[in-house]
Structures are given as structure tokens and as C-alpha cells.
């Protein structure tokens, strides 16, 4: 019987109707079988609970995980409006999809990682393929991975892939989906196990601007001072006069570059960190991973050409791993800073279609625009920003 996956998209504004329409389209790909699992990504204009209830009912209560995004992605489309839902229904007798949830990750990311590991039985399933992870922006990635990897007994790396939930750049809040429940400040995870494997690729599109700087005061994932000055003041140095009127968009374009550790040297010289939190009153900026005092940093900015060229690197990475094998399904996590804030609509779709064309325009393909991406590099699970991550399950 194997694995069948179908993708459905709806842009209807009524959440109940949108959920039903997306499921109806996705079920066509299952050839009459009932779904064993559902991945779902949605835009924030909807009543999220009404949308999820509609999808959950229409799929017959199939287990489900996903989150809100700044945009949704499928074959030949990328919707970054306020209304849209994209989902993938999967039926398989060779792969198992087991969902988990951990709450209050903002204050307890370490405990969240431990909780997910315990829910997995405390020992890695020998047939585990990958763990897909979708979280709130409150995540401290380093803490969660420490909790997960220290608690889960394993003799090999479990690939962790996914992204941070997003909204429409309003910072009003993000949502995570676990079966029929909508949560926030949470992490939802899906363990894929059975007869299969996963191939992945990742690439960023940023270039450094200016000279090396030093973090002189920090606490966990908050940077208070850079070169002895308030971090927020340093950010202002990189906003030119033309951008002053649209400071929010200007700050989306800026991110922090860190020297890549040794195991990442073949990936790139820099590891990119988005800046989702800025507190002018306290003078700090926040990222989703810890950054110790004394760390060298470079301010970086997105580059159109590097983003467009990077999709070739991603497809080559995946094709090298696949060989002549065909993916059963593809999941795609792309930074929100690489969508409409960088490209015009036609250019954005050209980049997407180039990537999809290289791997297969007829593959079940689902994704969303994120506030942070998760993907292994050099044998280590890593947190990224301003990247595209593509995972092909085969």
C-alpha cells in the first residue's frame, strides 16, 4: 500500500468553509484512504479555533500538528495575505506519525525538551526517521535541545527539522496546533518513524555589513550591550534615513551574523540570527538562542541574489542524499524575511518554482513562512534565521 499524501489549500475567508475545502482537496491524493496524520499551516486572519475544529472534523479526527505562519506554501503558490490554510493529509502503512506537545516554553524551554523526550518513551525508536518541530517565538532553542537530547537515550542523532510559528508581522501572537487544540507559548512535535528516511537542505541569503562587534552584556537569549552601548542603539546605526519612516521593515532586513562553529564550515562562514524582540525601554534585543558575553557578531542584511542562488544549493543537497529515490512528501520552512518583504510577487514565485522544479513539480509539497528555521548541519541540530529549509521524506 505504501504512503499517499495529498495537499489542499483554501483562501476562503470563512474559517469553517476554508477548513472543509482544504481537506476535501487534500483527500483526493489519498485515493479513498482515510488520513493517518495531518500537517496544517494557517494564516492569522482566521479564528484559529474555528478553523482547526473544521479541519479536525473533516479529517475524521486524524492526529494533527502545525502552526500559524506569515504565509503558506504549496506547489506553485505562496500566499502571504491574512487568509489561507494549507494542509497535508497522509495515509501510510510504512510510516508512523506521533504528535507531542509541551507548553510554557518561554520560561521552561529546557523542561519542554525533557517533556517531549519522556513522551517519546525516553529512548529513541530504532526506526525513528525525524522529529518535526513547530514552536512559538518564545522558544529558547538551545535550552529545548539540551533537554531533549540529554533526556532521550540514543546512540545516534535524531534529525530535528521545522520552524517557529509566525503571524503577519504584528507581533500579536502566534499559534500552534495539536490535534483539535490551539495553543500558544508551546512546542508541538511530530516523530516520524518506520520504513523511510529524510533528506534535507538549508541555505541563507545574507551578507555582512560593517565590522566585527562584541556582545559586552547579555543574559541567556537577551543582548543588552554591544561594544559597551545599548543594543537597541547599535541597531539604529544600521537604519539609513530612507528607512527611518518604516523602521519595522528596516529591522526585519537586519539580523546578527555569528562565526559558524567548526562543524558548520562547509555550510557557510556565518550563522544567522533574526531579532524578533526589541525592548527600547530596557535597551535589549532578543533572539531565539543563547548568546554569551564576549561573542563576536556582525550585522548582516538580506541579499536578493544570494537568496535566489541558494535554492540551487538546497536542491543539490537533497538530490545528493536521495540518489534515484523519489520523495513521498516534502515539507518546506522558509523565513518570513525571504517573502514579500524581499521579493515582488512574481520574483518570489520564480524562486519557489525553481526549487520545486528541481525536486519535482508533482510532489506533495507543504510549507509556511516562519520566524525561525530548524535543520541539522554537520551532524548537529541547529537553529537558523533567514534560511529556507526543505525536508524530503522518502
C-alpha atoms as one frame of an Amber mdcrd trajectory, in Angstrom:
protein
   0.000   0.000   0.000   2.852   2.399   0.799   2.410   6.102   1.558  -0.015
   8.507  -0.020  -0.053  12.249   0.678  -2.414  14.906  -0.590  -2.165  18.680
  -0.202  -5.134  21.026  -0.006  -5.234  24.820   0.063  -8.076  27.255   0.652
  -8.154  31.047   0.610 -11.791  31.368   1.670 -12.296  33.869   4.493 -14.828
  31.813   6.427 -12.754  29.511   8.669 -15.232  26.625   8.663 -15.624  26.678
   4.874 -11.852  27.107   4.374 -11.072  24.079   6.523 -13.570  21.895   4.732
 -12.381  22.971   1.290  -8.703  22.363   2.058  -9.421  18.894   3.462 -11.626
  17.942   0.513  -8.834  18.801  -1.934  -6.153  17.028   0.136  -8.173  13.816
   0.441  -8.132  13.415  -3.343  -4.475  12.462  -3.059  -5.237   9.543  -0.720
  -7.175   7.554  -3.317 -10.065   6.798  -0.981  -7.994   6.038   2.123  -8.572
   7.766   5.459  -5.760  10.024   6.716  -3.484   8.731   9.459  -1.986  12.161
  10.080  -2.361  15.822   9.069   0.165  18.666   8.861  -1.546  22.082   8.869
  -0.326  25.683   8.491  -2.639  28.689   8.542  -2.661  32.476   8.343  -3.704
  34.557  11.330  -6.741  36.364   9.889  -8.866  33.373  10.866 -10.469  32.432
  14.129  -7.853  29.715  14.632 -10.057  27.525  16.819 -12.945  27.540  14.379
 -10.575  26.674  11.541  -8.921  23.818  13.435 -12.235  22.355  14.576 -13.405
  22.358  10.967 -10.282  20.560   9.736 -10.283  18.069  12.597 -13.895  17.142
  11.947 -13.449  16.895   8.177 -10.489  14.502   8.558 -12.385  12.254  10.958
 -10.276  13.257  13.954  -6.923  12.282  12.448  -3.918  13.294  14.626  -2.695
  16.725  13.582   0.181  19.145  14.184   1.167  22.504  12.749   1.148  26.212
  13.444   0.333  29.670  12.181   2.618  31.254   9.614   3.306  34.597   7.987
   2.480  32.778   4.765   1.621  29.322   3.447   3.393  27.378   0.693   2.307
  24.617  -1.694   3.140  23.602  -5.252   3.272  26.754  -7.384   1.857  29.064
  -4.707   2.895  31.178  -1.741   0.125  33.116  -0.005   1.168  35.919   2.375
  -2.222  37.557   2.943  -4.292  37.265   6.138  -6.454  34.381   4.926  -5.236
  30.998   3.791  -4.841  27.460   5.080  -2.662  24.704   3.638  -2.614  21.130
   4.882  -1.268  17.723   4.003  -3.227  14.539   4.664  -1.110  11.387   4.867
  -2.112   7.718   4.779   0.675   5.197   5.249   1.277   1.603   6.284   5.065
   2.109   6.313   5.448   5.364   8.278   4.088   6.353  11.694   3.404   9.955
  12.770   3.246  10.505  16.539   2.415  14.016  17.847   3.533  15.624  21.135
   3.017  18.977  22.848   4.894  20.911  25.547   3.582  24.192  26.960   5.067
  27.302  28.634   8.266  27.153  26.605   9.066  30.834  27.143  10.063  30.195
  30.737  10.603  26.452  30.511  12.258  25.547  27.201  14.608  23.103  28.944
  11.690  21.340  30.634   9.798  21.319  27.330  12.607  19.394  25.663  12.684
  16.946  28.564   8.903  16.529  28.395   8.961  15.705  24.675  11.757  13.172
  25.225   9.830  11.477  28.037   6.676  11.396  25.907   8.758   9.561  23.269
   9.481   6.909  25.886  12.876   8.237  26.946  14.639   6.111  24.346  14.915
   6.735  20.618  12.860   4.375  18.470  15.320   2.409  16.267  13.010   3.189
  13.337  12.841   6.934  14.056  13.265   8.958  10.857  12.989  12.568  12.048
  11.309  14.883  14.536   9.390  17.807  13.055   9.125  20.714  15.498   6.873
  23.799  15.419   7.091  26.317  18.260   6.189  29.755  19.480   8.756  32.561
  19.087   9.190  32.395  22.878  11.448  29.381  22.257  14.978  29.176  23.628
  16.259  26.631  21.118  19.489  25.787  22.929  17.621  25.002  26.150  14.970
  22.883  24.423  17.560  20.831  22.534  19.607  20.330  25.708  16.532  18.985
  27.473  15.572  16.774  24.545  18.990  15.318  23.766  20.077  14.829  27.389
  16.843  13.024  28.290  16.419  10.911  25.161  18.689   7.873  25.245  20.126
   7.369  21.782  23.280   6.233  20.017  22.667   8.493  17.008  21.450  11.951
  16.131  17.715  12.339  15.629  17.270  14.924  12.840  15.086  17.785  14.071
  13.507  19.975  11.386  10.825  22.629  11.444  10.190  26.259  12.173   8.915
  28.880  14.566   5.287  29.878  14.186   4.637  33.351  12.806   1.939  35.981
  12.455   1.544  38.831   9.949   4.384  40.950  11.416   2.055  42.465  14.028
   3.659  40.651  16.986   0.131  39.975  18.231   0.957  36.332  18.917   1.427
  33.009  17.176  -0.446  29.725  17.387   0.460  26.055  17.492  -1.908  23.220
  16.566  -2.068  19.907  18.414  -4.869  17.576  17.327  -8.052  19.654  17.946
  -6.411  22.173  20.321  -4.948  25.618  19.579  -2.151  26.644  21.956   0.443
  29.428  22.251   3.808  29.672  24.021   4.134  25.995  23.162   6.072  23.468
  21.125   4.365  20.769  19.079   6.409  17.931  17.649   5.827  15.015  15.293
   8.012  11.920  15.449   8.146  10.213  12.058   9.229   6.575  12.295   9.027
   3.404  10.260  10.347   2.383   6.853  11.753   5.589   5.474  14.362   8.310
   5.700  14.629  12.079   5.346  16.866  14.206   3.118  17.234  17.899   3.792
  18.829  21.098   2.567  19.293  24.564   4.063  20.675  27.861   2.807  20.579
  31.511   3.913  20.807  34.655   1.845  22.557  37.279   3.977  25.747  39.299
   3.650  27.677  41.030   6.476  27.660  44.815   6.690  30.171  46.751   8.762
  32.903  45.478  11.044  33.118  42.887  13.790  31.419  43.841  17.057  31.347
  42.313  20.541  28.481  41.380  22.828  29.512  43.029  26.096  26.430  42.284
  28.223  23.902  39.511  27.759  21.638  37.184  29.681  20.560  33.920  28.087
  18.986  34.978  24.759  18.842  38.710  25.544  21.599  41.060  24.337  21.777
  44.219  26.447  25.026  45.769  25.240  27.148  45.640  22.097  30.563  47.312
  22.281  29.527  48.767  25.648  26.438  50.521  24.218  22.742  49.612  24.483
  21.981  47.011  21.840  18.951  48.934  20.580  21.122  51.992  19.943  23.529
  49.882  17.896  20.643  48.668  15.713  19.714  52.257  14.932  23.151  52.796
  13.408  22.217  50.443  10.594  18.936  52.115   9.662  19.500  54.730   6.970
  17.443  57.873   6.544  15.291  56.375   3.807  14.279  53.539   6.148  13.532
  55.684   9.191   9.878  56.098   8.184   9.432  52.337   8.032  11.592  51.211
  10.929   9.740  47.930  11.339  10.513  46.806   7.796  14.097  48.016   8.155
  14.591  45.921  11.276  13.201  42.847   9.525  16.008  43.241   6.999  18.662
  43.273   9.734  19.965  40.257  11.580  23.011  39.111  13.502  25.758  37.007
  11.976  27.863  34.708  14.151  31.018  32.930  13.094  29.966  29.397  12.238
  31.392  26.683  14.525  33.794  24.180  13.032  31.151  21.577  12.199  29.309
  24.168  10.060  32.221  25.460   7.999  31.037  23.713   4.852  27.601  25.318
   5.321  28.680  28.975   5.451  31.054  31.358   7.181  28.185  32.881   9.168
  25.268  31.544  11.204  22.336  33.966  11.018  20.152  35.105  13.922  16.887
  37.045  13.447  15.946  39.685  16.042  12.269  39.065  16.920  12.348  41.039
  20.199  13.336  44.666  20.703  12.760  46.410  24.045  13.724  50.084  23.737
  12.869  50.865  27.341  15.214  48.206  28.741  17.665  48.595  25.871  17.893
  44.942  24.892  17.225  42.815  21.838  16.184  39.167  21.987  16.897  36.207
  19.743  15.715  32.591  19.972  19.051  31.139  21.070  21.562  31.969  23.775
  24.489  34.273  23.059  27.280  34.562  25.667  29.110  37.754  26.577  32.273
  38.200  24.547  30.737  36.723  21.384  31.849  38.337  18.121  28.969  39.380
  15.900  28.444  41.046  12.548  25.322  42.868  11.455  24.021  41.319   8.239
  21.445  42.192   5.626  19.465  40.079   3.178  20.691  39.826  -0.400  18.311
  39.132  -3.304  20.867  37.334  -5.447  22.080  35.063  -2.640  18.515  34.028
  -1.806  17.772  33.160  -5.425  21.062  31.292  -5.885  20.620  29.443  -2.587
  17.729  27.332  -3.857  20.156  25.595  -6.219  22.324  24.623  -3.246  19.287
  23.260  -1.413  18.125  21.125  -4.320  21.658  19.751  -4.867  22.000  18.891
  -1.179  18.744  16.947  -1.260  19.361  15.258  -4.616  22.770  14.052  -3.399
  21.070  12.328  -0.454  18.159  10.972  -2.489  20.075   9.473  -5.355  17.485
   7.885  -7.639  14.831   7.589  -4.902  11.606   9.586  -5.086  10.284  11.553
  -2.070   6.958  10.528  -0.596   6.335  14.106   0.585   8.156  17.425   1.026
   7.951  19.923   3.901   9.277  23.458   3.361  10.088  26.057   6.043  11.040
  29.469   4.662  11.906  32.620   6.600   9.240  35.326   6.565  12.022  37.772
   5.720  12.511  35.997   2.378   8.941  36.503   1.183   7.050  39.629   0.221
   9.254  41.949   2.275  12.160  40.982  -0.010  10.641  39.990  -3.365   7.887
  41.179  -5.604   5.199  38.535  -6.080   6.429  37.290  -9.458  10.062  37.135
  -8.330   9.062  35.239  -5.186   7.147  32.655  -7.205  10.021  32.325  -9.691
  12.380  31.373  -6.842   9.832  28.908  -5.438   9.121  27.316  -8.799  12.852
  26.944  -9.463  13.219  24.968  -6.238  10.113  22.862  -6.790  11.006  22.217
 -10.412  14.400  20.830  -9.408  12.892  18.314  -6.972   9.567  17.543  -8.647
   6.577  19.709  -9.553   4.192  16.821  -8.902   5.375  16.057  -5.335   3.068
  16.617  -2.330   4.622  19.885  -1.088   3.610  21.839   2.010   5.216  24.668
   3.938   4.968  28.002   5.666   6.849  31.270   6.187   8.446  31.190   9.639
  10.084  33.378  12.281  12.983  30.897  12.538  14.041  27.624  10.947  15.384
  24.358  12.379  17.628  21.989  10.442  20.701  19.806  11.078  24.111  20.876
   9.793  27.322  18.882  10.172  25.743  16.258  12.408  24.201  18.790  14.820
  20.629  20.067  15.096  20.784  23.830  14.534  18.580  26.887  14.746  18.680
  29.227  11.736  17.273  32.527  10.514  16.779  33.989   7.049  17.062  30.498
   5.581  14.962  28.109   3.570  14.810  24.560   4.944  13.435  21.785   2.761
  12.898  18.229   4.055  12.051  15.365   1.713  10.721  12.193   3.341  11.463
   9.159   1.174
